[in-house]
Amino acid sequence: MSDFYDIVIAQEDDKERIADFLRKFYLADSPMNVASGAPPNRKTNEIAGLQFLSQGTSLMALSKDDGRILGVSVSFDTFPNNAASETSFNNNLSSESYVKIQKMVRHLEDNADIWNLTGADRGLYVHTLSVDTATRGKGIAKTIMQRTLDIARSRGYPMAWIICSNVYSIRIARNLGMHAAYTLPFSEYKDENGKPIMNIPYPNAECVVFVEKLN
């Protein structure tokens, strides 16, 4: 355990403070959000995954000094017939940019084909992994991700998976030894006219679906 933060399981009562954290440190610079034009100050009920906090699989890194959030992971159950691209959002989306993100996530899911790859009938999907910009580079995200895999393993999940769209989360997943099931260069994700759909900001160049078999 770190000498300056604790990792705890997020509770339903933490939803609003997590939403505030994600607006500031995730939604404002997540490659897919930036490229799609998704507004960072979105409503809490339109921040994907927060409706699943009651599952007890999402984590927070809290400062030992003042209890503020330093990092967050939002994770939830997924199944072969219940795609993450659909379950992670409410049905009534107020912006076309959200639909644009949804479609790309579904494209990644379909091509990664993680269910046939792993033979699993259930998986823990790590939807969001984010750290306060002031404390990046201190290993918080990697520790949260490792703890998430430990929780998944202890609760009997046959596998866990994550879609990484920035160089930092890709590096973390690779350092943890996760298997890259599918890689999509953003320049190759195009519309019917051959034009790239997502103009992703540098240094991000690809999206990778990582999988970890847990049994």
VEXDREN-586967 format. One record per residue: x, y, z of N, C-alpha, C, O, CB in turn; residue in one letter. Coordinates in steps of 0.02 Angstrom, whole numbers, padded with zeros to 5 digits, always signed. Atoms other than C-alpha are relative to their C-alpha. Glycine has a CB too. Layout:
N
XYZXYZXYZXYZXYZa ...
END
This chain:
215
+00042-00060+00000+00000+00000+00000+00044+00062+00000+00096+00064+00033-00047+00000+00061m -00038-00062+00004+00061+00175-00041-00001+00038+00066-00046+00029+00108-00027+00045-00056s -00002-00040-00060+00113+00295+00095-00040+00064-00005-00045+00102+00044+00071+00015+00018d +00038-00063+00005+00006+00436+00025-00071-00009-00026-00108+00040-00033+00036+00047-00045f +00070+00011+00020-00155+00354-00036-00023-00071+00019+00018-00116+00027-00009+00011-00077y +00032+00065-00011-00275+00211+00001-00045-00015-00059-00073+00030-00089-00040+00000+00067d +00047+00020+00052-00375+00112-00126-00060-00032+00033-00054-00080+00071+00034-00049-00050i +00062+00024-00029-00556+00082-00080-00051-00016-00054-00046+00010-00110-00029+00052+00050v +00054+00015+00047-00709+00009-00165-00050+00058+00000-00073+00080+00052-00035-00067+00019i +00048-00055+00007-00822+00146-00232-00070-00024+00017-00089-00080+00001+00002+00029-00071a +00069+00015-00020-00999+00151-00162-00049+00043-00041-00030+00092-00073-00009+00012+00076q +00052-00037+00035-01162+00212-00235-00001+00073+00022-00013+00118-00018-00069-00031+00011e +00000-00068-00026-01150+00365-00123+00058+00043-00027+00058+00104-00020+00004-00001+00076d -00058-00037+00028-00986+00413-00210-00013+00024-00071+00031+00055-00101+00061-00044+00002d +00013-00013+00071-01071+00437-00378+00014+00072-00021+00047+00083-00071-00071-00017-00017k -00007-00070+00020-01075+00627-00381+00073+00024+00005+00096+00061-00039-00044+00045+00044e -00070-00022-00005-00896+00652-00320+00043-00033-00054+00090-00003-00078+00028-00015+00069r -00035+00033+00055-00835+00524-00447-00016+00035-00066+00028+00045-00107-00018-00074-00003i +00020-00036+00061-00934+00614-00582+00038+00065-00006+00062+00082-00061-00076+00013+00000a -00038-00063+00001-00852+00779-00535+00073-00013-00018+00102+00024-00058-00004+00035+00069d -00069+00017+00015-00681+00696-00540+00009-00016-00074+00056+00008-00106+00023-00060+00044f -00006+00020+00070-00711+00619-00711-00011+00058-00048+00021+00060-00101-00051-00055-00015l +00009-00059+00043-00774+00782-00784+00066+00039-00006+00082+00065-00060-00055+00046+00028r -00061-00040-00002-00610+00864-00735+00060-00037-00029+00101-00007-00065+00015+00020+00070k -00062+00035+00017-00482+00727-00766-00007-00055-00052+00043-00083-00074+00028-00030+00061f +00009+00052+00050-00559+00605-00890-00038+00025-00061-00013+00019-00117-00037-00060+00030y +00041-00021+00056-00696+00678-00997+00031+00057-00040+00017+00065-00099-00069+00019+00024l -00029-00058+00033-00595+00833-01037+00058-00019-00047+00074+00019-00093+00025+00049+00051a -00058+00016+00043-00447+00740-01115+00002-00072-00024+00051-00092-00056+00062+00014+00037d +00003+00067+00027-00500+00561-01153-00001+00004-00077-00042+00040-00104-00062-00039+00026s -00004-00006+00073-00453+00534-01337-00066-00006-00037-00081+00035-00081+00046-00051-00027p +00064+00008+00034-00624+00470-01391-00047+00059+00013-00083+00081-00032-00034-00065+00021m +00043-00057-00016-00713+00610-01300+00020+00063-00038-00022+00099-00065+00001+00014+00075n -00025-00059+00035-00602+00744-01375-00014-00005-00075-00038+00043-00105+00076+00009+00012v +00007+00009+00072-00609+00672-01551-00073+00003-00023-00088+00026-00078+00031-00065-00021a +00071+00001+00019-00798+00650-01550-00036+00066+00015-00092+00076-00006-00035-00057+00036s +00032-00063-00019-00832+00822-01478-00048-00008+00058-00091+00035+00068-00036+00029-00058g +00045+00011-00057-00918+00749-01325+00012+00053+00053+00069+00065+00072+00010-00071+00029a -00008-00052-00051-00951+00885-01195+00026-00029+00065-00002-00078+00090-00066+00037+00012p -00027+00027-00063-00845+00857-01038-00046+00010+00059-00045-00030+00106+00066+00032+00015p +00044-00014-00057-00976+00933-00923-00068-00033-00009-00120-00001-00003-00008+00075+00010n +00062+00035+00012-01104+00800-00959-00036-00017+00066-00006-00017+00120+00012-00063-00040r +00041+00017-00059-01244+00750-00841+00027-00065+00031+00055-00108-00003-00074-00008-00020k -00024+00059-00036-01203+00620-00709-00030-00064-00030+00006-00114-00037-00018+00004+00074t +00031+00061+00027-01328+00496-00784+00022-00015-00071+00001-00066-00100-00075+00006+00002n -00027+00014+00066-01237+00510-00951+00076-00012+00003+00109-00013-00049-00015+00058-00047e -00070+00021-00007-01066+00468-00881+00000-00076+00006-00022-00104+00056+00035+00034+00063i +00007+00072+00006-01048+00288-00932+00030-00038+00059+00085-00022+00082+00032-00024-00063a -00024+00045-00052-01031+00155-00798-00020+00017+00071-00020-00027+00114+00072-00004-00004g +00014-00020-00069-01082+00255-00645-00063-00033+00027-00072-00038+00088-00006+00075+00005l +00061+00033-00023-01249+00166-00640+00014-00070+00029-00031-00103+00055-00050-00006-00057q -00018+00067-00024-01154+00007-00593+00043+00000+00062+00072-00051+00080+00036-00037-00055f -00042-00003-00060-01063+00067-00437-00022-00049+00053+00018-00073+00093-00001+00071+00028l +00026+00046-00050-01175-00044-00332+00028-00071-00007+00022-00111+00039-00076-00002-00003s -00029+00066+00009-01087-00196-00405+00063-00009+00043+00085-00066+00054+00018-00011-00074q -00058+00004-00045-00938-00154-00293+00065-00020-00034+00109-00048-00003-00015-00049+00053g -00060+00018+00037-00807-00176-00429+00039+00062-00024+00090+00055-00057-00018-00043-00060t -00034-00062+00018-00758+00007-00455+00042+00024+00060+00024+00012+00118-00051+00055-00021s -00048-00018-00052-00612+00082-00357+00016+00074+00000+00011+00108-00052+00064-00041-00008l -00026-00068-00006-00550+00249-00293+00066-00002+00038+00074-00040+00085-00051+00046+00036m -00061-00013-00039-00376+00301-00238-00011+00066+00036-00021+00117+00005+00065+00002-00047a +00014-00059-00040-00399+00423-00095+00062+00024+00037+00099-00017+00066-00057-00014+00050l -00057-00029-00036-00269+00540-00023-00006-00012+00074-00060-00002+00103+00006+00076-00015s +00001+00010-00072-00222+00496+00155-00001+00066+00037-00022+00069+00095+00062-00041+00022k -00001-00065-00032-00201+00681+00192-00069+00031+00007-00088+00054+00061+00044+00047-00038d +00063-00035-00001-00371+00748+00144-00059-00039-00029-00114-00012-00033+00007+00064-00037d +00054+00041+00024-00474+00607+00071-00023+00015-00071-00072-00014-00094-00057+00007+00045g +00022-00016+00068-00484+00683-00102+00017-00057-00048+00063-00095-00035+00032+00066-00025r -00011+00053+00049-00493+00569-00253+00062+00015-00042+00069+00070-00069-00062-00008-00046i -00060-00007+00041-00327+00542-00340-00004-00043-00063+00030-00029-00112+00062-00020+00040l +00009+00044+00058-00382+00404-00459-00064-00040+00005-00089-00050+00060+00060-00046-00007g +00063+00036+00001-00534+00306-00512+00002-00054-00055+00031-00044-00108-00060+00048-00013v +00017+00048+00053-00579+00147-00605-00074-00016+00007-00099-00025+00062+00044-00065+00005s +00071+00017+00001-00758+00111-00655-00007-00065-00041+00007-00066-00100-00044+00058-00031v +00004+00066+00030-00791-00073-00692-00068-00032+00013-00100-00018+00063+00057-00046+00027s +00066+00032-00009-00945-00180-00717-00004-00065-00040+00037-00078-00084-00057+00047-00020f +00012+00064+00033-01012-00349-00773-00016+00009-00074-00052+00056-00093-00058-00037+00034d +00021+00005+00069-01023-00390-00958-00009-00074-00017+00021-00118+00014+00051+00034-00049t +00016+00068+00021-01089-00544-01047+00000-00003-00077-00006+00050-00109-00069-00023+00028f -00002+00005+00073-01081-00611-01226-00060+00033-00035-00052+00062-00089+00003-00072-00020p +00059-00029+00032-01259-00554-01264-00019+00067+00029-00076+00090+00019-00058-00048+00006n +00015-00063-00033-01246-00391-01167+00060+00045-00008+00100+00054+00039-00018-00011+00076n -00061-00037+00018-01118-00280-01252+00012+00060+00044-00035+00094+00064-00004+00022-00072a -00019-00057-00042-01024-00150-01151-00020+00065-00034-00037+00114-00001+00075+00000+00014a +00018-00061+00036-01059-00022-01288-00072+00019+00011-00090+00077+00002+00014-00009-00074s +00071-00013-00010-01244-00038-01249-00016+00008+00074-00056+00051+00093-00042-00054-00030e +00018-00002-00071-01248-00070-01061+00032+00058+00037+00008+00076+00090+00021-00064+00032t -00035-00052-00037-01129+00070-01015-00032+00069-00008-00010+00117+00023+00072+00004-00022s +00034-00064+00010-01247+00208-01075-00074-00008+00013-00102-00062+00003+00013+00027-00070f +00073-00001-00002-01425+00255-01039-00026+00005-00072+00011+00024-00117-00026+00060+00044n +00028+00001+00068-01541+00241-01188-00010+00070-00029-00004+00079-00089-00066-00036+00001n +00015-00067+00024-01581+00427-01200+00062+00044+00004+00076+00075+00056-00057+00031+00040n -00061-00038+00002-01420+00512-01253-00014+00069-00030-00048+00074-00081+00055-00037-00039l +00016-00068+00021-01423+00701-01272+00048+00027-00053+00038+00083-00076+00000+00045+00060s -00048-00025+00049-01276+00716-01393+00018-00055-00049+00027-00113-00030+00063+00026+00036s -00020+00047+00051-01233+00631-01557+00070-00026+00011+00088-00081-00010-00006+00032-00069e -00069+00021-00013-01054+00624-01498+00002-00063+00043+00046-00105+00034+00039+00056+00034s +00002+00060-00041-01103+00493-01368-00014-00061-00043+00015-00115-00033-00054+00007+00055y +00016+00055+00046-01178+00385-01506+00061-00018-00041+00073-00076-00056-00060+00020-00045v -00061+00010+00038-01018+00407-01605+00050-00043+00039+00081-00088+00011+00032+00067-00019k -00045+00040-00043-00917+00339-01459-00027-00071+00007+00011-00119+00003+00007+00033+00070i +00032+00064-00007-01042+00198-01434+00014-00045-00060+00030-00104-00052-00075+00008+00009q -00011+00039+00062-01023+00143-01615+00071-00024-00005+00084-00080-00028-00018+00042-00061k -00070+00021+00004-00834+00140-01604+00014-00056+00051+00050-00103+00035+00046+00060+00013m -00009+00052-00051-00838+00038-01442-00028-00066-00026+00002-00119-00016-00033+00019+00067v +00030+00061+00026-00955-00086-01526+00044-00030-00055+00051-00091-00060-00071+00015-00028r -00046+00023+00053-00837-00096-01676+00060-00037+00031+00080-00089+00007+00023+00059-00043h -00057+00030-00034-00693-00135-01559-00019-00067+00032+00018-00115+00028+00028+00047+00053l +00024+00062-00031-00794-00266-01464-00008-00055-00052+00014-00111-00042-00067+00012+00036e +00014+00051+00051-00849-00354-01623+00064-00028-00029+00069-00088-00041-00043+00031-00056d -00061+00023+00031-00674-00362-01695+00047-00036+00049+00084-00081+00029+00036+00058-00031n -00041+00035-00051-00588-00413-01532-00026-00070+00012+00012-00116+00025+00001+00040+00065a +00032+00066-00009-00713-00557-01515+00024-00035+00063+00043-00093+00061+00013-00044-00061d -00029+00025-00062-00660-00580-01335-00035-00062+00028-00004-00102+00063+00000+00054+00052i +00037+00057-00028-00796-00707-01294+00023-00065-00032+00031-00115+00003-00075+00010-00008w -00027+00060+00033-00738-00832-01424+00073-00010+00017+00097-00067+00023-00010+00004-00075n -00072+00003-00015-00557-00791-01386+00013-00033+00068+00058-00074+00075+00031+00069-00001l -00011+00024-00068-00574-00830-01200-00044-00059+00019-00028-00096+00065-00011+00056+00049t +00048+00052-00018-00722-00950-01198-00039+00018+00063-00073-00025+00091+00036-00065+00010g +00033-00021-00062-00789-00848-01051-00074+00015-00013-00094+00034-00068+00035+00062+00029a +00071-00017+00004-00974-00824-01016-00016+00062+00041-00074+00081+00049-00043-00059+00022d +00008-00059-00042-00945-00671-00907+00067+00034+00006+00119+00001+00006-00029-00019+00071r -00064-00035-00007-00814-00536-00890-00008+00066+00036-00061+00097+00033+00031+00011-00068g +00001-00066-00031-00771-00382-00789+00031+00049-00049+00089+00042-00069+00039+00000+00069l -00022-00051+00047-00756-00233-00905+00023+00062+00037-00016+00092+00074-00057+00018-00050y -00026-00060-00030-00644-00092-00847-00013+00057-00049+00025+00067-00096+00077-00006+00017v +00021-00052+00048-00731+00053-00932+00043+00062+00006+00061+00092-00045-00073+00018+00012h -00035-00063-00011-00638+00199-00854+00058-00009+00048+00052-00042+00100-00048+00053+00027t -00059-00002-00043-00464+00220-00782+00029+00070-00005+00052+00090-00058+00053-00056-00020l -00020-00070+00003-00416+00397-00734+00035+00021+00064+00019-00003+00118-00061+00045-00012s -00039-00024-00057-00293+00487-00621+00004+00077-00003+00009+00106-00057+00071-00031+00001v -00009-00072-00007-00280+00667-00560+00066+00019-00035+00117-00013-00024+00001+00022+00075d -00060-00020+00038-00156+00757-00675+00059+00017+00046+00116+00007+00027-00016+00059-00044t -00054-00020-00046-00058+00819-00523+00037-00060+00029+00092-00052+00055-00028+00042+00056a -00032+00059-00030-00018+00641-00468+00014-00054-00052+00027-00112-00033-00044-00028+00055t -00017+00049+00051+00011+00555-00634+00075-00015+00001+00115+00026+00020-00021+00025-00070r -00069+00021-00001+00172+00458-00653+00023-00029+00065+00082-00045+00073+00043+00057-00017g -00017+00027-00066+00167+00393-00475-00024-00072+00009-00021-00099+00064-00029+00043+00055k +00021+00070-00002+00098+00221-00517-00070-00012+00026-00089-00070+00039+00047-00037+00043g +00067+00008-00027-00079+00254-00456-00045-00041-00047-00079-00087-00026-00032+00068+00014i +00043+00035+00048-00166+00196-00616+00018-00074-00005-00026-00117-00008+00005+00033-00068a -00021+00070+00004-00062+00037-00626-00022-00039+00062-00044-00096+00057+00076-00004-00008k +00021+00033-00062-00099-00003-00443-00075-00012+00000-00097-00065+00021+00020+00041+00060t +00073+00008+00003-00285+00026-00468-00018-00057-00048-00062-00098-00033-00034+00066-00023i +00015+00052+00049-00285-00085-00622+00018-00068+00027-00020-00116+00018+00037+00014-00066m -00019+00065-00030-00191-00224-00532-00050-00020+00053-00069-00079+00057+00071+00005+00030q +00049+00015-00052-00312-00212-00386-00067-00021-00031-00101-00065-00004-00009+00061+00046r +00062+00019+00035-00459-00221-00507+00004-00072-00024-00044-00110-00017-00013+00047-00060t -00008+00070+00022-00390-00382-00581-00002-00048+00059-00029-00103+00053+00067-00008-00038l +00002+00042-00061-00366-00451-00405-00072-00010+00023-00091-00065+00042+00042+00032+00056d +00070+00005-00020-00548-00412-00363-00038-00046-00047-00077-00088-00024-00032+00070+00002i +00034+00042+00049-00608-00492-00524+00016-00073+00012-00028-00116+00009+00020+00021-00071a -00022+00069-00011-00507-00648-00488-00032-00028+00064-00056-00085+00065+00077-00003+00005r +00027+00023-00064-00567-00659-00307-00075-00011-00003-00102-00050+00036+00016+00049+00054s +00073+00007+00006-00749-00643-00362-00021-00050-00053-00080-00057-00069-00032+00067-00014r +00016+00055+00046-00738-00783-00488-00012+00020-00072-00038-00020-00110-00059-00034+00025g +00006-00018+00071-00737-00685-00650+00050-00041-00041+00108-00046-00022+00011+00077-00011y -00047+00039+00041-00662-00795-00787+00049+00045-00039+00102+00022-00059-00038-00043-00048p -00045-00046+00035-00587-00642-00871-00019+00072+00014-00075+00087+00036-00001-00014-00076m +00011-00072-00005-00569-00453-00865+00027+00031-00064+00072+00004-00096+00035+00031+00064a -00023-00031+00062-00548-00334-01010-00007+00076+00003-00046+00103+00043-00039-00027-00059w +00000-00073+00001-00517-00151-01051+00015+00023-00071+00054-00007-00107+00053+00028+00050i -00014-00032+00064-00520-00042-01206+00043+00062+00015+00021+00108+00049-00066+00020-00039i -00047-00055-00013-00369+00075-01203+00007+00044-00062+00022+00020-00116+00069-00027+00021c -00003-00046+00057-00371+00230-01313+00055+00052+00007+00061+00096-00035-00066+00034-00009s -00056-00046-00006-00220+00324-01247+00064-00038+00016+00062-00094+00041-00014+00053+00054n -00064+00035-00007-00035+00282-01238+00015-00021+00071+00051-00069+00083+00056+00045-00026v -00015+00014-00070-00033+00283-01048-00036-00063+00024-00005-00106+00056-00019+00060+00044y +00036+00061-00021-00169+00154-01019+00024-00061-00039+00026-00116-00011-00076+00009-00010s -00029+00056+00039-00097+00047-01160+00063-00025+00033+00074-00085+00038+00014+00022-00073i -00063+00018-00033+00071+00050-01072-00013-00039+00064+00021-00088+00079+00042+00062+00015r +00017+00033-00063-00009+00000-00906-00022-00072-00013+00002-00118+00019-00054+00039+00037i +00026+00067+00015-00104-00147-00981+00056-00047-00023+00058-00105-00004-00055+00004-00054a -00056+00041+00024+00052-00209-01070+00048-00017+00057+00072-00074+00061+00038+00036-00056r -00045+00012-00056+00158-00191-00913-00029-00052+00048+00008-00087+00083+00014+00064+00037n +00032+00049-00043+00031-00297-00820-00006-00068-00034-00030-00117-00004-00070+00024+00021l +00000+00064+00036+00048-00433-00951-00067-00018-00031-00077-00077-00048+00020-00053+00046g +00065+00015+00031-00129-00419-01022+00009-00013-00074+00055+00013-00106-00049+00059+00011m -00004+00020+00070-00160-00494-01193-00035+00050-00045-00093+00068-00033-00030-00070-00010h +00030-00046+00048-00191-00374-01338-00041-00040-00050-00014-00072-00095+00055+00041-00037a +00045+00040+00042-00343-00452-01422-00013+00032-00067-00026-00003-00117-00065-00012+00036a +00014-00035+00063-00367-00319-01555+00029+00071+00004+00021+00106+00054-00077+00003-00015y -00029-00067+00004-00276-00161-01609-00028+00036-00061-00028+00008-00116+00077-00003-00003t +00028-00040+00054-00356-00025-01715+00034+00068-00003+00022+00110+00040-00076+00008+00008l -00026-00068+00009-00253+00123-01778-00058+00047-00014-00101+00032-00055+00053+00002-00057p +00056-00046+00010-00368+00273-01769-00006+00022-00072-00061+00037-00096+00009+00061+00045f +00001-00021+00070-00319+00319-01947-00037-00051-00045-00056-00034-00101+00070+00009-00025s +00034+00051+00039-00399+00155-02006-00074-00008+00017-00109-00048-00014+00035-00066+00009e +00072+00001-00017-00568+00184-01924-00033+00054-00041-00030+00113-00023-00012+00010+00078y +00024-00048+00049-00657+00266-02070-00074-00006-00014-00105-00057+00000+00038-00008-00064k +00070+00001+00020-00829+00312-02132-00006-00029-00070+00043-00052-00099-00031+00072+00002d +00012+00031+00065-00909+00252-02294+00037+00035-00058+00043+00007-00112-00074-00002-00014e -00037-00037+00052-00811+00385-02391+00075-00006+00009+00114+00026-00027-00020+00072+00002n -00071+00011-00010-00644+00326-02325+00034+00054+00042+00095+00059+00042+00034-00004-00065g -00027-00053-00042-00623+00473-02207+00004-00022+00073-00045-00050+00099-00042+00065-00007k -00005+00020-00071-00557+00442-02030-00056+00033+00041-00069+00093+00035+00069+00020+00029p +00056-00024-00039-00701+00459-01907+00023+00038+00062-00008+00088+00082-00045-00059+00021i -00026-00030-00061-00598+00505-01754+00069+00031-00013+00117-00005-00028+00004-00053+00056m -00065-00033+00004-00459+00634-01764+00028+00005+00071+00016+00053+00107-00006+00072-00033n -00024+00008-00069-00369+00580-01606+00062+00044+00012+00107+00046-00030+00017-00073+00014i -00057-00044-00014-00248+00703-01523+00064-00038+00014+00063-00091+00046-00016+00044+00059p -00066+00027-00014-00061+00665-01518+00012-00002+00076-00011+00044+00111+00055+00043-00035y -00039+00052+00034+00024+00560-01450-00038-00065-00011-00008-00116-00026+00061-00014+00040p +00040+00061+00005-00120+00436-01460-00011-00019-00073-00030+00023-00113-00067+00009+00036n +00004+00021+00070-00121+00333-01620-00042-00062-00011-00059-00078-00068+00070-00012-00025a +00037+00062+00008-00218+00174-01586-00042-00016+00061-00032+00010+00115+00048-00057-00014e +00043+00025-00054-00350+00089-01483+00014-00075+00006+00018-00110-00045-00077+00014-00013c -00016+00070-00010-00312-00081-01405-00049-00031+00050-00062-00003+00103+00073-00008+00025v +00042+00037-00046-00431-00207-01327+00044-00052+00034+00072-00096+00001-00061-00034-00037v -00041+00046-00039-00339-00300-01188-00044-00047+00040-00098-00028+00064+00049+00038+00047f +00037+00052-00036-00398-00461-01105+00047-00036+00049+00105-00048+00033-00033-00050-00049v -00038+00039-00049-00340-00552-00949-00043-00060+00021-00095-00051+00053+00021+00043+00063e +00035+00059-00024-00397-00732-00922+00020-00011+00073+00079-00006+00091+00017-00063-00043k -00012+00002-00072-00415-00760-00736-00005-00070+00031+00003-00078+00091-00049+00045+00034l +00001+00068-00026-00435-00948-00719+00022-00050-00052+00023-00110-00039-00070-00018+00026n 
END
